Amino acid sequence: MKKYLFLINFLTLISATMASDIASSDHVCLLSCTRPLVGKAYFEHCYVMLTKGDQVLDSRGYFGDEGSIREPAPGIFQGKCEEVKRRVTMEEWQKVTETFDRQKASDYRATSNNCCSVAIEAILKALGEKGIPDNATSANSGIGTRSKC
Amino acid sequence: MRKFKIITDFMFAFITNVSASSLFDKSDVANVKLPSSFVEHGVRYTTPALQGMQSNGISFEELRDLVEKHLTEARDKKSLRCGNIQMLFSEDSMGSIKLNSVFRWY
């Protein structure tokens, strides 16, 4: 009987651990996203998001007339997103935001220093070459973004 | 006609020239028009941080109290977590501190 109770307790503990793992499987992710630019559907806008499960915790985009801002409507299902890294640390996200937040509105150049090139630069500084997202390098047919190394 | 212009000018100035502190005294932060970044008590509150504050339903008073209470820690670690509110800072070469991000952990 004692062995039976021990087994039950053991199984309960295992299942509780598994359940807690499932619940905590919402890792903090860094996503690189693109969406059609409002009013100019033939252009793509690049932005980055920090997410946990379905929740967008923070985001950054670079707009010519405003500098760095949070993506105005950062629904996770809006646009097409590519997972850049799972289990992102705050230090890494901080590096991403620092690159965005250094951008001035007056430095915006459609063909050289734009939303996609800044997204690439930010991820490069935070994660290195391996993190560079394909969707940002290929956005707008690669105009204004450098080729992936 | 001139009187009318004076009145309309005054109304326009009254509506648009609203200080940051008076804006953020309101509890309904989600509908408050955000100013661009500004400095208060030596801390620069950036546009993305203010946007994060607003979208997470945090009042400016609440945010400012948290920042000022933990300013030393903010300078040291550049990252503060108070309850479920996360704040990320940066410091420039002149020692000025900037609040870059505000969001809630869910």
gemmi code that builds the backbone of each chain (N, CA, C; Angstrom):
import gemmi

chains = {
    "A": [
        ("MET", (0.833, -1.221, 0.000), (0.000, 0.000, 0.000), (0.865, 1.267, 0.000)),
        ("LYS", (1.935, 1.161, 0.841), (2.841, 2.315, 0.956), (3.544, 2.573, -0.389)),
        ("LYS", (3.924, 1.453, -1.025), (4.595, 1.558, -2.333), (3.654, 2.170, -3.369)),
        ("TYR", (2.392, 1.734, -3.265), (1.371, 2.215, -4.203), (1.194, 3.734, -4.055)),
        ("LEU", (1.114, 4.187, -2.787), (0.974, 5.619, -2.518), (2.194, 6.397, -3.020)),
        ("PHE", (3.339, 5.798, -2.823), (4.582, 6.435, -3.274), (4.565, 6.610, -4.796)),
        ("LEU", (4.101, 5.557, -5.472), (4.031, 5.594, -6.942), (3.059, 6.681, -7.413)),
        ("ILE", (1.902, 6.738, -6.726), (0.895, 7.755, -7.080), (1.488, 9.158, -6.918)),
        ("ASN", (2.155, 9.354, -5.767), (2.770, 10.665, -5.503), (3.816, 11.000, -6.559)),
        ("PHE", (4.580, 9.987, -6.919), (5.642, 10.186, -7.909), (5.046, 10.599, -9.259)),
        ("LEU", (3.987, 9.865, -9.649), (3.338, 10.168, -10.938), (2.708, 11.555, -10.928)),
        ("THR", (2.118, 11.928, -9.786), (1.511, 13.257, -9.660), (2.575, 14.336, -9.829)),
        ("LEU", (3.722, 14.067, -9.190), (4.822, 15.039, -9.268), (5.319, 15.203, -10.704)),
        ("ILE", (5.455, 14.058, -11.395), (5.921, 14.087, -12.784), (4.934, 14.864, -13.654)),
        ("SER", (3.624, 14.549, -13.496), (2.629, 15.213, -14.349), (2.560, 16.709, -14.048)),
        ("ALA", (2.732, 17.071, -12.754), (2.718, 18.497, -12.390), (3.909, 19.210, -13.029)),
        ("THR", (5.055, 18.545, -13.022), (6.259, 19.133, -13.627), (6.057, 19.331, -15.121)),
        ("MET", (5.466, 18.290, -15.757), (5.223, 18.384, -17.200), (4.251, 19.527, -17.512)),
        ("ALA", (3.201, 19.630, -16.690), (2.210, 20.687, -16.904), (2.856, 22.054, -16.758)),
        ("SER", (3.729, 22.159, -15.768), (4.384, 23.456, -15.567), (5.317, 23.780, -16.728)),
        ("ASP", (5.947, 22.736, -17.300), (6.809, 22.952, -18.471), (5.999, 23.445, -19.662)),
        ("ILE", (4.801, 22.832, -19.821), (3.944, 23.237, -20.940), (3.505, 24.686, -20.758)),
        ("ALA", (3.134, 25.013, -19.490), (2.679, 26.378, -19.214), (3.787, 27.395, -19.450)),
        ("SER", (5.033, 26.988, -19.152), (6.116, 27.951, -19.296), (6.789, 27.857, -20.669)),
        ("SER", (6.122, 27.137, -21.592), (6.736, 26.987, -22.902), (6.606, 28.254, -23.744)),
        ("ASP", (5.906, 29.260, -23.220), (5.827, 30.533, -23.910), (7.132, 31.287, -23.702)),
        ("HIS", (8.078, 30.975, -24.534), (9.378, 31.624, -24.394), (9.295, 33.060, -24.863)),
        ("VAL", (10.256, 33.833, -24.412), (10.358, 35.210, -24.899), (11.108, 35.161, -26.224)),
        ("CYS", (10.424, 35.592, -27.267), (10.987, 35.455, -28.613), (11.240, 36.820, -29.255)),
        ("LEU", (12.250, 36.831, -30.095), (12.509, 38.006, -30.925), (12.052, 37.675, -32.340)),
        ("LEU", (11.117, 38.465, -32.841), (10.587, 38.234, -34.178), (10.961, 39.390, -35.100)),
        ("SER", (11.250, 39.031, -36.330), (11.438, 40.043, -37.362), (10.198, 39.971, -38.253)),
        ("CYS", (9.540, 41.102, -38.443), (8.265, 41.089, -39.176), (8.263, 42.084, -40.333)),
        ("THR", (7.459, 41.769, -41.312), (7.233, 42.703, -42.424), (5.737, 42.781, -42.690)),
        ("ARG", (5.300, 43.936, -43.121), (3.895, 44.097, -43.513), (3.841, 45.169, -44.604)),
        ("PRO", (2.773, 45.169, -45.388), (2.647, 46.227, -46.398), (2.583, 47.590, -45.721)),
        ("LEU", (3.233, 48.551, -46.318), (3.237, 49.902, -45.766), (1.884, 50.548, -46.045)),
        ("VAL", (1.273, 51.107, -45.017), (-0.054, 51.703, -45.162), (-0.021, 52.806, -46.220)),
        ("GLY", (-0.922, 52.715, -47.160), (-0.999, 53.723, -48.212), (-0.062, 53.463, -49.379)),
        ("LYS", (0.915, 52.577, -49.169), (1.855, 52.241, -50.241), (2.037, 50.731, -50.219)),
        ("ALA", (0.991, 50.038, -50.626), (0.932, 48.584, -50.455), (2.050, 47.844, -51.165)),
        ("TYR", (2.678, 48.490, -52.143), (3.741, 47.802, -52.868), (5.075, 47.867, -52.120)),
        ("PHE", (5.142, 48.626, -51.026), (6.348, 48.655, -50.210), (6.111, 47.854, -48.931)),
        ("GLU", (7.190, 47.271, -48.419), (7.070, 46.525, -47.165), (7.708, 47.317, -46.024)),
        ("HIS", (7.078, 47.222, -44.878), (7.621, 47.859, -43.679), (8.185, 46.772, -42.773)),
        ("CYS", (9.403, 46.971, -42.293), (10.044, 46.000, -41.387), (9.975, 46.522, -39.948)),
        ("TYR", (9.773, 45.619, -39.027), (9.808, 45.976, -37.609), (10.174, 44.736, -36.808)),
        ("VAL", (10.492, 44.922, -35.550), (10.854, 43.775, -34.705), (9.934, 43.749, -33.485)),
        ("MET", (9.716, 42.563, -32.976), (8.836, 42.429, -31.813), (9.448, 41.486, -30.787)),
        ("LEU", (9.190, 41.797, -29.530), (9.536, 40.907, -28.427), (8.220, 40.311, -27.965)),
        ("THR", (8.110, 39.008, -28.032), (6.816, 38.390, -27.713), (6.968, 37.300, -26.655)),
        ("LYS", (5.843, 37.032, -26.009), (5.766, 35.893, -25.090), (4.414, 35.252, -25.353)),
        ("GLY", (4.433, 34.086, -25.949), (3.178, 33.469, -26.372), (2.503, 34.379, -27.390)),
        ("ASP", (1.239, 34.678, -27.156), (0.492, 35.550, -28.064), (0.670, 37.031, -27.741)),
        ("GLN", (1.357, 37.312, -26.661), (1.468, 38.708, -26.218), (2.683, 39.396, -26.837)),
        ("VAL", (2.456, 40.582, -27.348), (3.580, 41.404, -27.795), (4.010, 42.259, -26.608)),
        ("LEU", (5.214, 41.997, -26.116), (5.692, 42.747, -24.955), (6.197, 44.123, -25.368)),
        ("ASP", (6.990, 44.139, -26.432), (7.592, 45.390, -26.875), (7.844, 45.272, -28.375)),
        ("SER", (8.060, 46.383, -29.021), (8.307, 46.350, -30.469), (9.022, 47.621, -30.891)),
        ("ARG", (9.645, 47.566, -32.055), (10.315, 48.750, -32.587), (10.208, 48.783, -34.105)),
        ("GLY", (9.970, 49.977, -34.597), (10.013, 50.214, -36.033), (10.678, 51.563, -36.251)),
        ("TYR", (11.129, 51.794, -37.468), (11.791, 53.072, -37.759), (11.007, 53.790, -38.840)),
        ("PHE", (10.484, 54.935, -38.480), (9.677, 55.713, -39.399), (10.389, 57.012, -39.729)),
        ("GLY", (10.376, 57.351, -41.020), (11.075, 58.529, -41.486), (10.694, 59.815, -40.781)),
        ("ASP", (9.442, 59.946, -40.431), (9.029, 61.231, -39.866), (8.982, 61.241, -38.342)),
        ("GLU", (9.299, 60.123, -37.714), (9.177, 60.102, -36.258), (10.372, 59.512, -35.526)),
        ("GLY", (11.327, 58.941, -36.240), (12.414, 58.251, -35.564), (11.951, 56.879, -35.120)),
        ("SER", (12.502, 56.409, -34.022), (12.159, 55.068, -33.547), (10.873, 55.091, -32.729)),
        ("ILE", (9.979, 54.195, -33.036), (8.739, 54.099, -32.257), (8.350, 52.632, -32.094)),
        ("ARG", (7.445, 52.404, -31.169), (6.867, 51.057, -31.111), (5.988, 50.905, -32.339)),
        ("GLU", (5.928, 49.702, -32.868), (5.061, 49.463, -34.020), (3.642, 49.816, -33.595)),
        ("PRO", (2.964, 50.697, -34.331), (1.663, 51.218, -33.883), (0.601, 50.161, -33.585)),
        ("ALA", (0.527, 49.147, -34.410), (-0.489, 48.122, -34.150), (0.192, 46.762, -34.157)),
        ("PRO", (0.928, 46.454, -33.077), (1.788, 45.282, -33.124), (1.085, 43.957, -32.814)),
        ("GLY", (-0.054, 43.683, -33.462), (-0.694, 42.383, -33.271), (0.242, 41.302, -33.794)),
        ("ILE", (0.362, 40.242, -33.052), (1.350, 39.231, -33.435), (1.008, 38.580, -34.772)),
        ("PHE", (-0.260, 38.585, -35.121), (-0.651, 37.951, -36.373), (-0.699, 38.941, -37.533)),
        ("GLN", (-0.303, 40.156, -37.232), (-0.296, 41.150, -38.298), (1.034, 41.055, -39.047)),
        ("GLY", (0.958, 41.054, -40.339), (2.180, 40.940, -41.120), (2.734, 39.531, -41.070)),
        ("LYS", (3.903, 39.364, -41.647), (4.541, 38.045, -41.637), (5.768, 38.126, -40.759)),
        ("CYS", (5.847, 37.223, -39.806), (6.957, 37.284, -38.853), (7.849, 36.054, -38.958)),
        ("GLU", (9.107, 36.289, -38.697), (10.102, 35.223, -38.711), (10.736, 35.196, -37.326)),
        ("GLU", (10.785, 34.005, -36.738), (11.404, 33.910, -35.412), (12.914, 34.031, -35.557)),
        ("VAL", (13.465, 35.028, -34.897), (14.912, 35.240, -34.976), (15.597, 34.479, -33.849)),
        ("LYS", (15.030, 34.590, -32.644), (15.597, 33.845, -31.517), (14.542, 33.565, -30.464)),
        ("ARG", (14.599, 32.365, -29.913), (13.738, 31.984, -28.804), (14.571, 32.160, -27.527)),
        ("ARG", (13.955, 32.454, -26.445), (14.645, 32.709, -25.173), (15.610, 33.895, -25.298)),
        ("VAL", (15.045, 35.004, -25.655), (15.848, 36.230, -25.774), (16.055, 36.816, -24.376)),
        ("THR", (17.245, 37.303, -24.121), (17.512, 37.920, -22.817), (17.195, 39.414, -22.902)),
        ("MET", (17.036, 40.022, -21.756), (16.766, 41.458, -21.726), (17.956, 42.248, -22.267)),
        ("GLU", (19.160, 41.720, -22.054), (20.356, 42.406, -22.572), (20.323, 42.431, -24.099)),
        ("GLU", (19.904, 41.310, -24.679), (19.833, 41.245, -26.146), (18.761, 42.196, -26.690)),
        ("TRP", (17.609, 42.174, -26.046), (16.529, 43.062, -26.506), (16.936, 44.527, -26.336)),
        ("GLN", (17.661, 44.788, -25.240), (18.139, 46.141, -24.986), (19.041, 46.621, -26.128)),
        ("LYS", (19.894, 45.727, -26.609), (20.781, 46.089, -27.727), (19.962, 46.390, -28.990)),
        ("VAL", (18.929, 45.595, -29.187), (18.055, 45.832, -30.349), (17.427, 47.224, -30.240)),
        ("THR", (16.868, 47.523, -29.076), (16.177, 48.812, -28.922), (17.156, 49.984, -28.992)),
        ("GLU", (18.355, 49.784, -28.481), (19.342, 50.880, -28.514), (19.667, 51.283, -29.948)),
        ("THR", (19.794, 50.294, -30.819), (20.081, 50.603, -32.223), (18.920, 51.385, -32.838)),
        ("PHE", (17.712, 50.938, -32.580), (16.534, 51.660, -33.104), (16.458, 53.064, -32.522)),
        ("ASP", (16.675, 53.161, -31.216), (16.456, 54.439, -30.541), (17.534, 55.475, -30.865)),
        ("ARG", (18.623, 55.029, -31.468), (19.658, 55.988, -31.899), (19.279, 56.673, -33.218)),
        ("GLN", (18.336, 56.102, -33.923), (17.979, 56.638, -35.242), (17.224, 57.958, -35.109)),
        ("LYS", (17.638, 58.895, -35.929), (16.927, 60.178, -35.940), (16.040, 60.219, -37.182)),
        ("ALA", (14.943, 60.928, -37.058), (14.036, 61.047, -38.202), (14.765, 61.618, -39.407)),
        ("SER", (15.674, 62.573, -39.150), (16.373, 63.252, -40.253), (17.382, 62.341, -40.957)),
        ("ASP", (17.747, 61.222, -40.315), (18.719, 60.297, -40.927), (18.066, 59.275, -41.853)),
        ("TYR", (16.747, 59.320, -41.922), (16.037, 58.328, -42.732), (16.367, 58.496, -44.214)),
        ("ARG", (16.742, 57.396, -44.851), (16.979, 57.391, -46.295), (16.275, 56.154, -46.853)),
        ("ALA", (15.397, 56.379, -47.792), (14.586, 55.269, -48.309), (15.435, 54.149, -48.903)),
        ("THR", (16.575, 54.510, -49.473), (17.367, 53.470, -50.158), (18.622, 53.051, -49.389)),
        ("SER", (18.830, 53.620, -48.201), (20.045, 53.197, -47.473), (19.810, 53.000, -45.979)),
        ("ASN", (19.150, 53.939, -45.341), (18.919, 53.825, -43.892), (17.420, 53.840, -43.632)),
        ("ASN", (16.817, 52.677, -43.791), (15.360, 52.595, -43.682), (14.958, 51.582, -42.614)),
        ("CYS", (13.660, 51.332, -42.523), (13.158, 50.438, -41.473), (13.796, 49.053, -41.543)),
        ("CYS", (13.999, 48.543, -42.759), (14.545, 47.190, -42.896), (16.041, 47.153, -42.595)),
        ("SER", (16.774, 48.171, -43.063), (18.213, 48.172, -42.799), (18.486, 48.347, -41.301)),
        ("VAL", (17.647, 49.135, -40.628), (17.830, 49.326, -39.186), (17.458, 48.050, -38.422)),
        ("ALA", (16.418, 47.357, -38.881), (16.048, 46.086, -38.238), (17.208, 45.098, -38.336)),
        ("ILE", (17.832, 45.055, -39.495), (18.967, 44.149, -39.694), (20.136, 44.564, -38.798)),
        ("GLU", (20.430, 45.850, -38.794), (21.549, 46.354, -37.985), (21.324, 46.057, -36.498)),
        ("ALA", (20.092, 46.264, -36.049), (19.771, 46.046, -34.629), (19.963, 44.580, -34.245)),
        ("ILE", (19.479, 43.693, -35.101), (19.592, 42.261, -34.799), (21.049, 41.821, -34.903)),
        ("LEU", (21.751, 42.383, -35.861), (23.177, 42.068, -36.019), (23.953, 42.449, -34.761)),
        ("LYS", (23.665, 43.613, -34.222), (24.385, 44.069, -33.022), (24.027, 43.232, -31.804)),
        ("ALA", (22.795, 42.776, -31.759), (22.357, 42.013, -30.585), (22.751, 40.543, -30.657)),
        ("LEU", (22.659, 39.969, -31.838), (22.828, 38.510, -31.945), (23.952, 38.078, -32.884)),
        ("GLY", (24.497, 38.996, -33.628), (25.549, 38.621, -34.580), (24.970, 38.173, -35.912)),
        ("GLU", (25.851, 37.773, -36.793), (25.477, 37.427, -38.177), (24.424, 36.321, -38.263)),
        ("LYS", (24.484, 35.381, -37.315), (23.559, 34.237, -37.389), (22.104, 34.655, -37.213)),
        ("GLY", (21.896, 35.817, -36.583), (20.519, 36.222, -36.311), (19.853, 36.967, -37.452)),
        ("ILE", (20.619, 37.371, -38.451), (20.062, 38.239, -39.498), (18.858, 37.573, -40.179)),
        ("PRO", (17.702, 38.220, -40.124), (16.484, 37.599, -40.652), (16.368, 37.717, -42.175)),
        ("ASP", (15.936, 36.637, -42.787), (15.777, 36.627, -44.247), (14.699, 37.606, -44.701)),
        ("ASN", (13.605, 37.697, -43.911), (12.497, 38.538, -44.393), (12.872, 40.018, -44.461)),
        ("ALA", (13.788, 40.451, -43.605), (14.205, 41.862, -43.657), (15.195, 42.104, -44.793)),
        ("THR", (16.056, 41.116, -45.055), (17.034, 41.318, -46.137), (16.367, 41.259, -47.509)),
        ("SER", (15.297, 40.453, -47.606), (14.651, 40.307, -48.914), (13.486, 41.282, -49.110)),
        ("ALA", (13.122, 42.035, -48.068), (12.000, 42.985, -48.190), (12.306, 44.036, -49.243)),
        ("ASN", (11.281, 44.507, -49.918), (11.427, 45.528, -50.970), (12.465, 45.120, -52.004)),
        ("SER", (12.473, 43.851, -52.309), (13.415, 43.271, -53.276), (14.871, 43.570, -52.911)),
        ("GLY", (15.117, 43.731, -51.640), (16.491, 43.957, -51.185), (16.967, 45.387, -51.363)),
        ("ILE", (16.073, 46.268, -51.818), (16.496, 47.669, -52.013), (16.649, 48.330, -50.640)),
        ("GLY", (17.816, 48.836, -50.411), (18.074, 49.511, -49.135), (18.539, 48.587, -48.038)),
        ("THR", (18.572, 47.316, -48.312), (19.085, 46.387, -47.295), (20.285, 45.670, -47.879)),
        ("ARG", (21.230, 45.410, -46.999), (22.421, 44.754, -47.520), (22.152, 43.259, -47.695)),
        ("SER", (22.983, 42.629, -48.460), (22.817, 41.197, -48.665), (23.252, 40.449, -47.419)),
        ("LYS", (22.624, 39.321, -47.220), (22.997, 38.498, -46.069), (24.401, 37.934, -46.291)),
        ("CYS", (25.241, 38.003, -45.272), (26.614, 37.500, -45.415), (26.639, 35.976, -45.469)),
    ],
    "B": [
        ("MET", (-14.260, 90.632, -36.023), (-13.432, 89.637, -36.711), (-12.126, 89.382, -35.970)),
        ("ARG", (-11.527, 90.516, -35.492), (-10.258, 90.398, -34.773), (-10.469, 89.657, -33.441)),
        ("LYS", (-11.593, 90.026, -32.800), (-11.919, 89.368, -31.528), (-12.084, 87.863, -31.735)),
        ("PHE", (-12.758, 87.532, -32.822), (-12.999, 86.134, -33.132), (-11.668, 85.382, -33.310)),
        ("LYS", (-10.711, 86.070, -34.011), (-9.408, 85.467, -34.239), (-8.657, 85.254, -32.915)),
        ("ILE", (-8.761, 86.283, -32.049), (-8.088, 86.161, -30.744), (-8.649, 84.976, -29.965)),
        ("ILE", (-9.970, 84.873, -30.011), (-10.623, 83.771, -29.286), (-10.196, 82.422, -29.865)),
        ("THR", (-10.213, 82.328, -31.213), (-9.843, 81.037, -31.818), (-8.367, 80.709, -31.557)),
        ("ASP", (-7.501, 81.758, -31.621), (-6.080, 81.536, -31.319), (-5.894, 81.038, -29.888)),
        ("PHE", (-6.635, 81.672, -28.989), (-6.539, 81.284, -27.584), (-7.004, 79.841, -27.396)),
        ("MET", (-8.121, 79.518, -28.038), (-8.657, 78.145, -27.929), (-7.661, 77.137, -28.479)),
        ("PHE", (-7.052, 77.492, -29.623), (-6.081, 76.583, -30.241), (-4.887, 76.355, -29.316)),
        ("ALA", (-4.385, 77.486, -28.752), (-3.238, 77.389, -27.850), (-3.605, 76.577, -26.618)),
        ("PHE", (-4.805, 76.804, -26.128), (-5.266, 76.100, -24.929), (-5.359, 74.598, -25.178)),
        ("ILE", (-5.866, 74.251, -26.360), (-6.060, 72.830, -26.676), (-4.720, 72.136, -26.932)),
        ("THR", (-3.831, 72.789, -27.690), (-2.597, 72.115, -28.109), (-1.462, 72.230, -27.105)),
        ("ASN", (-1.395, 73.354, -26.374), (-0.253, 73.558, -25.501), (-0.530, 72.976, -24.117)),
        ("VAL", (-0.591, 71.667, -24.032), (-0.895, 71.012, -22.767), (0.391, 70.386, -22.250)),
        ("SER", (0.727, 70.658, -21.025), (1.989, 70.138, -20.504), (1.900, 68.640, -20.275)),
        ("ALA", (3.091, 67.993, -20.299), (3.133, 66.543, -20.127), (2.538, 66.127, -18.798)),
        ("SER", (2.853, 66.871, -17.739), (2.377, 66.448, -16.420), (0.858, 66.505, -16.336)),
        ("SER", (0.260, 67.532, -16.947), (-1.198, 67.607, -16.869), (-1.847, 66.504, -17.694)),
        ("LEU", (-1.169, 66.119, -18.795), (-1.708, 65.025, -19.610), (-1.752, 63.732, -18.813)),
        ("PHE", (-0.659, 63.484, -18.099), (-0.542, 62.181, -17.461), (-1.175, 62.102, -16.086)),
        ("ASP", (-1.749, 63.231, -15.655), (-2.479, 63.168, -14.401), (-3.783, 62.400, -14.581)),
        ("LYS", (-4.199, 62.287, -15.828), (-5.478, 61.618, -16.073), (-5.318, 60.106, -15.914)),
        ("SER", (-6.350, 59.494, -15.415), (-6.248, 58.055, -15.189), (-6.477, 57.281, -16.487)),
        ("ASP", (-7.195, 57.900, -17.408), (-7.496, 57.214, -18.660), (-6.325, 57.369, -19.624)),
        ("VAL", (-5.210, 56.713, -19.314), (-3.986, 56.939, -20.083), (-4.083, 56.440, -21.523)),
        ("ALA", (-4.948, 55.464, -21.761), (-5.018, 54.881, -23.102), (-5.457, 55.903, -24.147)),
        ("ASN", (-6.219, 56.896, -23.733), (-6.738, 57.862, -24.707), (-6.028, 59.212, -24.687)),
        ("VAL", (-4.967, 59.300, -23.905), (-4.252, 60.569, -23.807), (-3.308, 60.721, -24.987)),
        ("LYS", (-3.285, 61.935, -25.572), (-2.374, 62.173, -26.685), (-0.954, 62.265, -26.136)),
        ("LEU", (-0.051, 61.472, -26.708), (1.314, 61.416, -26.185), (2.176, 62.561, -26.704)),
        ("PRO", (2.981, 63.149, -25.833), (3.990, 64.081, -26.332), (5.173, 63.256, -26.843)),
        ("SER", (6.107, 63.884, -27.571), (7.317, 63.149, -27.908), (8.171, 63.117, -26.649)),
        ("SER", (9.380, 62.601, -26.748), (10.172, 62.395, -25.537), (10.418, 63.712, -24.798)),
        ("PHE", (10.608, 63.623, -23.507), (10.897, 64.815, -22.697), (11.729, 64.399, -21.488)),
        ("VAL", (12.320, 65.390, -20.855), (13.168, 65.128, -19.691), (12.445, 65.588, -18.435)),
        ("GLU", (12.461, 64.736, -17.456), (11.890, 65.129, -16.169), (12.814, 64.611, -15.062)),
        ("HIS", (13.246, 65.536, -14.217), (14.172, 65.219, -13.122), (15.393, 64.447, -13.612)),
        ("GLY", (15.939, 64.875, -14.756), (17.180, 64.290, -15.270), (17.019, 62.990, -16.026)),
        ("VAL", (15.803, 62.493, -16.153), (15.571, 61.244, -16.887), (14.827, 61.570, -18.184)),
        ("ARG", (15.369, 61.073, -19.304), (14.652, 61.270, -20.573), (13.663, 60.133, -20.776)),
        ("TYR", (12.422, 60.486, -20.933), (11.371, 59.499, -21.227), (11.188, 59.504, -22.745)),
        ("THR", (11.617, 58.426, -23.408), (11.592, 58.386, -24.871), (10.192, 58.067, -25.398)),
        ("THR", (10.011, 58.323, -26.677), (8.706, 58.046, -27.294), (8.301, 56.574, -27.157)),
        ("PRO", (9.193, 55.607, -27.483), (8.771, 54.207, -27.336), (8.413, 53.840, -25.891)),
        ("ALA", (9.118, 54.440, -24.938), (8.801, 54.150, -23.531), (7.425, 54.701, -23.172)),
        ("LEU", (7.138, 55.900, -23.665), (5.821, 56.500, -23.389), (4.712, 55.712, -24.069)),
        ("GLN", (5.024, 55.220, -25.273), (4.033, 54.382, -25.970), (3.774, 53.101, -25.174)),
        ("GLY", (4.858, 52.521, -24.654), (4.722, 51.294, -23.854), (3.934, 51.548, -22.593)),
        ("MET", (4.196, 52.686, -21.980), (3.461, 53.078, -20.774), (1.969, 53.162, -21.072)),
        ("GLN", (1.665, 53.825, -22.191), (0.264, 54.033, -22.544), (-0.434, 52.718, -22.894)),
        ("SER", (0.235, 51.911, -23.739), (-0.447, 50.686, -24.179), (-0.580, 49.671, -23.052)),
        ("ASN", (0.205, 49.835, -21.996), (0.088, 48.917, -20.867), (-0.729, 49.497, -19.718)),
        ("GLY", (-1.371, 50.630, -19.976), (-2.266, 51.213, -18.973), (-1.560, 51.691, -17.719)),
        ("ILE", (-0.331, 52.168, -17.890), (0.424, 52.680, -16.740), (0.358, 54.212, -16.803)),
        ("SER", (0.098, 54.832, -15.673), (0.053, 56.298, -15.675), (1.470, 56.852, -15.577)),
        ("PHE", (1.647, 58.075, -16.040), (2.979, 58.662, -15.981), (3.434, 58.831, -14.536)),
        ("GLU", (2.510, 59.164, -13.669), (2.875, 59.342, -12.249), (3.422, 58.039, -11.667)),
        ("GLU", (2.753, 56.943, -12.015), (3.181, 55.634, -11.520), (4.580, 55.313, -12.047)),
        ("LEU", (4.763, 55.579, -13.339), (6.047, 55.290, -13.976), (7.166, 56.154, -13.383)),
        ("ARG", (6.892, 57.436, -13.272), (7.895, 58.368, -12.750), (8.272, 58.004, -11.312)),
        ("ASP", (7.274, 57.601, -10.524), (7.572, 57.208, -9.141), (8.487, 55.989, -9.104)),
        ("LEU", (8.206, 55.029, -9.978), (9.035, 53.814, -10.022), (10.466, 54.156, -10.436)),
        ("VAL", (10.586, 54.977, -11.481), (11.912, 55.333, -11.998), (12.711, 56.080, -10.941)),
        ("GLU", (12.082, 57.063, -10.328), (12.819, 57.894, -9.376), (13.165, 57.123, -8.109)),
        ("LYS", (12.308, 56.196, -7.741), (12.569, 55.386, -6.547), (13.753, 54.439, -6.775)),
        ("HIS", (13.902, 53.966, -8.008), (14.942, 52.968, -8.301), (16.018, 53.514, -9.239)),
        ("LEU", (16.241, 54.799, -9.187), (17.148, 55.429, -10.155), (18.585, 54.891, -10.063)),
        ("THR", (19.074, 54.685, -8.857), (20.446, 54.174, -8.691), (20.567, 52.799, -9.331)),
        ("GLU", (19.592, 51.952, -9.064), (19.585, 50.602, -9.641), (19.470, 50.671, -11.173)),
        ("ALA", (18.673, 51.620, -11.633), (18.487, 51.793, -13.081), (19.809, 52.178, -13.737)),
        ("ARG", (20.559, 53.060, -13.089), (21.868, 53.463, -13.630), (22.844, 52.295, -13.630)),
        ("ASP", (22.795, 51.479, -12.589), (23.744, 50.365, -12.465), (23.421, 49.238, -13.434)),
        ("LYS", (22.162, 48.846, -13.439), (21.789, 47.622, -14.173), (21.173, 47.885, -15.533)),
        ("LYS", (20.671, 49.080, -15.759), (20.013, 49.468, -17.017), (18.735, 48.664, -17.284)),
        ("SER", (18.353, 47.892, -16.302), (17.141, 47.090, -16.464), (16.464, 46.983, -15.104)),
        ("LEU", (15.221, 47.339, -15.068), (14.478, 47.309, -13.802), (13.209, 46.511, -13.976)),
        ("ARG", (12.919, 45.680, -13.007), (11.626, 45.009, -13.040), (10.939, 45.231, -11.702)),
        ("CYS", (9.808, 45.896, -11.753), (9.034, 46.164, -10.549), (7.680, 45.480, -10.717)),
        ("GLY", (7.454, 44.409, -9.973), (6.242, 43.614, -10.186), (6.292, 43.048, -11.591)),
        ("ASN", (5.255, 43.316, -12.372), (5.300, 42.816, -13.762), (5.670, 43.921, -14.755)),
        ("ILE", (6.111, 45.052, -14.248), (6.517, 46.142, -15.144), (8.027, 46.089, -15.388)),
        ("GLN", (8.393, 45.988, -16.649), (9.805, 45.958, -17.044), (10.186, 47.311, -17.627)),
        ("MET", (11.335, 47.812, -17.214), (11.833, 49.073, -17.762), (13.278, 48.884, -18.205)),
        ("LEU", (13.609, 49.375, -19.373), (14.973, 49.276, -19.884), (15.529, 50.684, -20.087)),
        ("PHE", (16.757, 50.867, -19.640), (17.378, 52.192, -19.687), (18.668, 52.147, -20.496)),
        ("SER", (19.142, 53.319, -20.878), (20.498, 53.434, -21.405), (21.079, 54.736, -20.877)),
        ("GLU", (22.407, 54.811, -20.877), (23.076, 55.997, -20.345), (24.078, 56.470, -21.378)),
        ("ASP", (24.076, 57.759, -21.681), (25.039, 58.240, -22.676), (26.361, 58.616, -22.005)),
        ("SER", (27.320, 59.048, -22.818), (28.657, 59.324, -22.290), (28.664, 60.487, -21.294)),
        ("MET", (27.642, 61.332, -21.358), (27.554, 62.463, -20.428), (26.868, 62.062, -19.113)),
        ("GLY", (26.456, 60.819, -19.024), (25.821, 60.347, -17.798), (24.321, 60.586, -17.741)),
        ("SER", (23.753, 61.044, -18.861), (22.298, 61.239, -18.879), (21.612, 59.894, -19.073)),
        ("ILE", (20.585, 59.687, -18.299), (19.895, 58.392, -18.369), (18.584, 58.525, -19.151)),
        ("LYS", (18.347, 57.493, -19.955), (17.164, 57.485, -20.819), (16.338, 56.243, -20.531)),
        ("LEU", (15.048, 56.408, -20.420), (14.159, 55.248, -20.303), (13.710, 54.884, -21.720)),
        ("ASN", (14.146, 53.729, -22.192), (13.894, 53.345, -23.586), (12.650, 52.479, -23.778)),
        ("SER", (12.398, 51.625, -22.806), (11.291, 50.666, -22.978), (10.498, 50.501, -21.692)),
        ("VAL", (9.219, 50.349, -21.855), (8.336, 50.007, -20.734), (7.356, 48.961, -21.235)),
        ("PHE", (7.298, 47.845, -20.553), (6.261, 46.857, -20.885), (5.945, 45.988, -19.680)),
        ("ARG", (4.845, 45.286, -19.792), (4.437, 44.387, -18.714), (4.715, 42.948, -19.094)),
        ("TRP", (5.125, 42.168, -18.130), (5.230, 40.721, -18.311), (3.871, 40.111, -18.024)),
        ("TYR", (3.475, 39.209, -18.888), (2.174, 38.546, -18.673), (2.380, 37.117, -18.232)),
    ],
}
model = gemmi.Model(1)
for chain_id, residues in chains.items():
    chain = gemmi.Chain(chain_id)
    for i, (resn, *xyz) in enumerate(residues, 1):
        res = gemmi.Residue()
        res.name, res.seqid = resn, gemmi.SeqId(i, " ")
        for name, pos in zip(("N", "CA", "C"), xyz):
            atom = gemmi.Atom()
            atom.name, atom.element = name, gemmi.Element(name[0])
            atom.pos, atom.b_iso = gemmi.Position(*pos), 0.0
            res.add_atom(atom)
        chain.add_residue(res)
    model.add_chain(chain)
structure = gemmi.Structure()
structure.add_model(model)
structure.setup_entities()
